[in-house]
Amino acid sequence: MRKRSLITAAFTIIALFLLFIFISFNAHLLKSPLLNSVTVVPEDDDQPQFSLLIGILTRADNYDRRHFLRMVYGIQPSPAAHIDVKFVFCNLTKPEQRLLVALEILRFDDVIILNCTENMNGGKTYTYFSSLPGILRLRRRYDYVMKADDDVFIRLAPLALALRPLPRRDLYYGFVIPCSSTNPFVEYMSGMGFVLSWDLVEWISESDIPGNDRFGPEDKLVGRWLNIGKKAKNRFSDKPGMYDYPGTNGRCSHELIPETVAVHRLKRWDQWSAVLRFFNVTKQLLL
């Protein structure tokens, strides 16, 4: 009997000790900065104010470029906007593409495959814009959609700040051609990267004007569609913030500047390296 009482007392002491540990641990959690940081609701001013899809037109075989750009854009914060970066190319044609691109989709979910054949001036830009309303029908619609090349470095935060005060409808934003012009209505926006508001993306998918005029210099065609359709009354050319890499394209080029939104014609790794060093992209990690 005495032995049973001792065992019962021992279990009681252990139970009380475990209860004390449990309460102390949970009290610590309630004071934990980590928990507070998860549960705090940010002020309205800290919430993204609009959404932007950046579609980088590339080719299925450009695996190394995609992986590099994932790093470049993945480390850039953009508090003013919700920005998704997707890689866009036409139908897969090789067995290795079907395997390797499938791995990318499973891992990153950042690929859009269009129903087209890879081409130059053969309608890929039209297919991109006209397909988006159907592709995104069950996902989300964006305030803006950007078409960009895979040899351009886009600084997401400056781009978001440039777009933030602009209209959300009937908008056409980019780097106007010819290079010497600052009039956004004179011609069209360079293919390095231009932005359309979502209503214009829907118009491209529905109108016969672009549907019957798909072939030719594609970025020039976009300007022509909008002019014929009397669309894009809100046009903005971001100069000198957007430009070609120094020395690569005459008057479209100038030296790197702190106010940069996008730098185009980065064809070589030494050019990419110079740009990333100038903007101190890896400043968080000193090696």
C-alpha positions as CSV (number, residue, x, y, z in Angstrom):
1,M,0.0,0.0,0.0
2,R,2.8,2.4,0.9
3,K,4.6,1.5,-2.3
4,R,1.5,2.3,-4.3
5,S,1.1,5.7,-2.6
6,L,4.7,6.5,-3.4
7,I,4.2,5.7,-7.1
8,T,1.0,7.8,-7.2
9,A,2.8,10.7,-5.5
10,A,5.7,10.4,-8.0
11,F,3.3,10.5,-11.0
12,T,1.6,13.5,-9.5
13,I,4.8,15.4,-9.2
14,I,5.9,14.5,-12.7
15,A,2.5,15.6,-14.1
16,L,2.7,18.9,-12.2
17,F,6.2,19.4,-13.5
18,L,5.2,18.8,-17.1
19,L,2.2,21.1,-16.7
20,F,4.5,23.8,-15.5
21,I,6.8,23.3,-18.5
22,F,3.9,23.5,-20.9
23,I,2.5,26.7,-19.4
24,S,5.9,28.3,-19.4
25,F,6.6,27.4,-23.0
26,N,3.3,28.8,-24.2
27,A,3.8,32.0,-22.2
28,H,7.1,32.4,-24.0
29,L,5.5,31.9,-27.3
30,L,2.9,34.6,-26.6
31,K,5.8,37.0,-26.0
32,S,7.8,35.8,-29.0
33,P,8.6,38.5,-31.6
34,L,8.3,35.8,-34.3
35,L,4.7,35.1,-33.4
36,N,3.9,38.8,-33.2
37,S,5.4,39.4,-36.6
38,V,3.2,36.8,-38.1
39,T,0.0,38.0,-36.5
40,V,0.4,41.7,-36.9
41,V,-1.8,43.2,-39.7
42,P,0.1,45.8,-41.7
43,E,-1.3,49.3,-42.2
44,D,-3.2,50.0,-45.4
45,D,-0.3,52.1,-46.7
46,D,1.9,49.0,-46.5
47,Q,-0.5,46.9,-48.7
48,P,0.3,46.4,-52.4
49,Q,-1.7,49.0,-54.3
50,F,-1.9,47.2,-57.7
51,S,-0.9,44.0,-59.5
52,L,1.4,43.5,-62.4
53,L,2.2,40.5,-64.5
54,I,5.6,40.6,-66.2
55,G,5.8,38.1,-69.1
56,I,9.4,37.5,-70.2
57,L,9.2,36.3,-73.8
58,T,12.0,33.7,-74.3
59,R,12.6,30.2,-75.8
60,A,12.1,26.8,-74.2
61,D,15.8,26.0,-74.7
62,N,17.0,29.0,-72.7
63,Y,17.2,27.1,-69.4
64,D,20.3,28.9,-68.0
65,R,18.8,32.4,-68.7
66,R,15.5,31.5,-66.9
67,H,17.3,30.2,-63.8
68,F,19.5,33.3,-63.7
69,L,16.5,35.6,-64.1
70,R,14.6,33.8,-61.3
71,M,17.4,34.7,-59.0
72,V,17.6,38.3,-60.3
73,Y,13.9,38.9,-59.8
74,G,13.4,36.6,-56.8
75,I,15.5,38.8,-54.5
76,Q,13.9,42.1,-55.5
77,P,11.2,43.4,-53.1
78,S,8.3,45.4,-54.6
79,P,6.1,46.7,-51.7
80,A,4.1,49.1,-53.8
81,A,2.7,46.3,-56.0
82,H,2.1,42.6,-56.3
83,I,4.3,41.5,-59.1
84,D,4.4,38.1,-60.8
85,V,7.2,37.2,-63.2
86,K,6.4,34.5,-65.7
87,F,8.4,33.0,-68.6
88,V,6.6,32.8,-71.9
89,F,7.4,30.7,-74.9
90,C,5.7,28.7,-77.7
91,N,4.9,25.0,-77.9
92,L,7.5,22.4,-76.9
93,T,9.0,20.5,-79.7
94,K,11.7,18.2,-78.2
95,P,11.4,15.3,-75.7
96,E,14.1,16.9,-73.4
97,Q,12.0,20.2,-73.4
98,R,9.0,18.3,-72.2
99,L,10.9,16.8,-69.4
100,L,13.0,19.8,-68.3
101,V,10.2,22.4,-68.6
102,A,7.9,20.1,-66.7
103,L,10.4,20.0,-63.9
104,E,10.5,23.8,-63.9
105,I,6.7,24.1,-63.8
106,L,6.5,21.6,-60.9
107,R,9.2,23.5,-59.0
108,F,8.5,27.1,-59.8
109,D,5.1,27.4,-61.5
110,D,6.3,30.4,-63.5
111,V,6.0,29.2,-67.1
112,I,3.3,30.0,-69.7
113,I,3.3,27.9,-72.8
114,L,1.5,29.5,-75.8
115,N,-0.1,27.6,-78.6
116,C,2.2,28.8,-81.3
117,T,5.5,28.0,-83.1
118,E,8.6,30.0,-82.1
119,N,9.0,32.8,-84.5
120,M,10.4,36.3,-85.1
121,N,7.7,38.8,-86.1
122,G,5.2,35.9,-86.6
123,G,2.6,36.8,-84.0
124,K,4.1,35.6,-80.7
125,T,3.3,38.9,-79.0
126,Y,-0.3,38.9,-80.2
127,T,-0.6,35.3,-79.0
128,Y,0.7,36.3,-75.6
129,F,-1.7,39.1,-75.0
130,S,-4.7,37.6,-76.6
131,S,-4.3,34.3,-74.7
132,L,-4.0,35.8,-71.2
133,P,-7.7,36.4,-70.5
134,G,-8.4,32.7,-71.2
135,I,-5.3,31.5,-69.3
136,L,-6.0,33.6,-66.3
137,R,-9.8,33.2,-66.3
138,L,-9.8,30.9,-63.3
139,R,-6.8,32.5,-61.5
140,R,-6.6,36.3,-61.3
141,R,-6.7,39.3,-63.5
142,Y,-4.0,41.9,-63.1
143,D,-4.1,45.7,-63.2
144,Y,-1.3,45.7,-65.7
145,V,0.5,43.3,-68.0
146,M,4.1,43.8,-69.2
147,K,5.8,42.2,-72.2
148,A,9.6,42.0,-71.7
149,D,12.6,40.6,-73.4
150,D,14.9,38.1,-71.7
151,D,17.9,40.4,-72.2
152,V,16.6,43.3,-70.1
153,F,17.1,43.9,-66.4
154,I,14.0,45.4,-64.8
155,R,14.2,47.0,-61.3
156,L,10.9,46.0,-59.8
157,A,10.6,48.7,-57.1
158,P,11.3,51.7,-59.4
159,L,8.9,50.2,-62.0
160,A,6.2,49.8,-59.3
161,L,6.8,53.4,-58.1
162,A,6.6,54.7,-61.7
163,L,3.3,52.9,-62.4
164,R,1.7,53.6,-59.0
165,P,0.3,57.1,-59.8
166,L,-0.7,56.2,-63.4
167,P,-4.3,55.4,-64.6
168,R,-5.4,51.7,-64.3
169,R,-7.2,51.8,-67.6
170,D,-6.3,52.6,-71.2
171,L,-2.6,52.7,-70.3
172,Y,0.4,52.2,-72.5
173,Y,3.7,52.6,-70.8
174,G,7.3,52.0,-71.9
175,F,10.2,53.5,-73.9
176,V,8.9,55.3,-76.9
177,I,10.5,54.8,-80.3
178,P,12.3,56.7,-82.0
179,C,15.0,57.0,-79.3
180,S,15.3,60.7,-79.6
181,S,11.6,61.3,-78.9
182,T,9.9,62.0,-75.6
183,N,6.4,62.1,-77.1
184,P,4.7,58.8,-76.1
185,F,2.1,59.3,-78.9
186,V,4.6,59.6,-81.8
187,E,5.2,55.9,-82.6
188,Y,5.3,52.8,-80.3
189,M,7.0,51.5,-77.2
190,S,10.2,49.5,-77.5
191,G,10.0,45.7,-77.1
192,M,12.5,45.8,-74.2
193,G,9.5,46.1,-72.0
194,F,6.1,47.8,-72.2
195,V,3.0,47.8,-70.1
196,L,-0.6,47.6,-71.0
197,S,-3.6,48.0,-68.6
198,W,-5.8,44.9,-68.3
199,D,-8.6,46.4,-70.4
200,L,-6.3,46.8,-73.3
201,V,-5.2,43.1,-73.0
202,E,-8.9,42.1,-73.1
203,W,-9.4,44.4,-76.1
204,I,-6.5,42.7,-78.0
205,S,-8.1,39.3,-77.3
206,E,-11.5,40.4,-78.6
207,S,-10.9,42.9,-81.4
208,D,-10.5,42.1,-85.1
209,I,-8.0,45.0,-85.4
210,P,-5.1,43.1,-83.9
211,G,-6.5,39.7,-84.9
212,N,-6.2,40.6,-88.6
213,D,-2.8,42.2,-88.3
214,R,-0.5,39.8,-86.5
215,F,2.6,39.5,-88.7
216,G,5.4,42.0,-88.8
217,P,7.6,43.9,-86.4
218,E,5.6,42.9,-83.3
219,D,6.2,45.9,-81.0
220,K,5.5,48.3,-83.8
221,L,2.3,46.4,-84.5
222,V,1.1,46.9,-80.9
223,G,1.4,50.7,-81.4
224,R,-0.5,50.4,-84.7
225,W,-3.3,48.4,-83.2
226,L,-3.8,50.9,-80.4
227,N,-3.7,53.9,-82.9
228,I,-6.2,52.3,-85.3
229,G,-8.5,51.3,-82.4
230,K,-8.2,54.8,-80.8
231,K,-7.0,53.1,-77.7
232,A,-4.4,53.9,-75.0
233,K,-5.2,57.5,-74.4
234,N,-3.0,57.3,-71.4
235,R,0.6,56.9,-72.7
236,F,3.8,57.4,-70.8
237,S,7.4,57.1,-72.0
238,D,9.8,56.5,-69.1
239,K,13.0,58.3,-70.3
240,P,15.8,58.4,-69.1
241,G,14.7,55.5,-66.8
242,M,14.5,52.9,-69.5
243,Y,17.4,52.6,-72.0
244,D,19.8,50.3,-73.8
245,Y,23.1,49.2,-72.3
246,P,25.8,51.9,-72.8
247,G,27.3,51.8,-76.2
248,T,25.0,49.2,-77.7
249,N,22.4,51.1,-79.6
250,G,23.3,54.7,-80.5
251,R,20.8,57.3,-79.0
252,C,18.8,54.6,-77.3
253,S,21.8,54.0,-75.0
254,H,23.3,56.0,-72.2
255,E,25.4,55.5,-69.1
256,L,23.9,53.6,-66.1
257,I,22.0,55.9,-63.8
258,P,20.6,55.5,-60.3
259,E,17.0,56.3,-61.5
260,T,17.0,53.3,-63.8
261,V,13.8,51.3,-64.4
262,A,15.1,48.9,-67.1
263,V,18.4,48.3,-68.9
264,H,18.1,46.5,-72.3
265,R,20.5,44.6,-74.6
266,L,22.3,42.6,-72.0
267,K,23.6,40.0,-74.3
268,R,26.8,39.0,-72.5
269,W,27.5,37.9,-68.9
270,D,30.0,40.7,-68.4
271,Q,27.2,43.2,-69.2
272,W,24.9,41.6,-66.7
273,S,27.7,41.6,-64.1
274,A,28.4,45.3,-64.7
275,V,24.7,46.2,-64.3
276,L,24.2,44.1,-61.1
277,R,27.3,45.6,-59.6
278,F,26.2,49.1,-60.4
279,F,22.9,48.6,-58.6
280,N,24.6,46.7,-55.7
281,V,22.1,43.9,-56.1
282,T,23.9,41.6,-53.7
283,K,24.6,44.2,-51.0
284,Q,23.0,42.0,-48.3
285,L,25.9,39.5,-48.7
286,L,29.5,40.8,-48.8
287,L,31.8,38.1,-50.2
